[in-house]
């Protein structure tokens, strides 16, 4: 699928009140009665990042739920900094969606910053209501808590640091967002898909980008306490979340199963969709009690 327009229409859409009443835009794909998978996207992105999963025949038997994080996409964009501080907003939003849609023991999947939101949920609620988790290009620490070697690698890559994405000057913001998106992929998206990605990235205002990226959190205790399986996926050409973050994630989650995608960067689910979708379908379909 080279174009986002190839994505089938969702079978349902919702506006769900998240933490503090923030409205979350939610869309459902696949089978209404299938085992649920809840997808959580990354920084400045959208649920449409997972278009190649929502359209995948291998995953069509699952109830696939995507939503735009607060401050992103079509979801509400509160301006108060408290709306983005700590675990309560992020973990609370996930809990609200699970409750509102009656998701019974979903697989909770987080990509990049979405993995931090997943960990916010774990820190608040544990994994007792989940079937499993999946951490894609992410880890159980953020901000000043990430492994020092990973910090050094990130700081040496201006396209990943993407300071211009926080700028109110549109020309600077567009240039930095384009460079950051390019840094997310080893196998670059087709032009039409990239244009759509750039569009939904620009729906996250620069001030909210700043508030949502600059968080210091250590979720390792929550990861160690998990009792359910965790699928850990990392691309060998990763720039956004360097290898020490992957290694920490695989080591800290109590029941981690790690996979390296040799031809991918930060987005294995987009860059190697056939392998990723087969892996996710097998993992999500296991009898996990």
Secondary structure, DSSP 8 states (H G I E B T S, - for coil): --SGGGS---SEEEEEE-GGG-EEEEEEEE-TTS-EEEEE--TT--GGGGHHHHT-GGGTTSEEEEE--TTSTTS-----GGGGSHHHHHHHHHHHHHHHHT--S-EEEEETHHHHHHHHHHHHHTTTT-SEEEEES--SEEGGGS-HHHHHHHHT-HHHH-GGGG-S-HHHHHHHHHHHHHHT-SS---HHHHHHHHHHHTTS-HHHHHHHH---EE-HHHHHT--S-EEEEEETT-SSS-HHHHHHHHHHSTTEEEEEETT-SS-HHHHTHHHHHHHHHHHHTS---
